[in-house]
Amino acid sequence: MTTSNTTRLSVRIDDANPLHHLWNNNGTWWVHFTIHDPDHTARRIRRSLGTKNQVEARRLRDRILSRKGGLSS
């Protein structure tokens, strides 16, 4: 059995859905994703993007997910 000491991002991207990992909560866009930790636990991350603009929300989501993709511990 191999073990990993890295935290990794777990995302499933649906190319047909440009709003993947986004939801609109009363006019404000939020991003959500899951991180798997080395201790075999998972954390669901939900963060407000602080914008009401869908285009800006998509840009922020892409920046967050690309940065989180390089996580390691």
KANOR-V224387 format. One record per helix or strand of 2 or more residues. SS is the DSSP state (~ for helix, > for strand). FROM is the first residue (numbers start at 0). LEN is the number of residues. Records with the same first field share a line. If there is no record, write none. Layout:
SS=FROM-LEN ; FROM-LEN
This chain:
>=7-3 ; 21-4 ; 27-9 ; 41-7
~=53-15
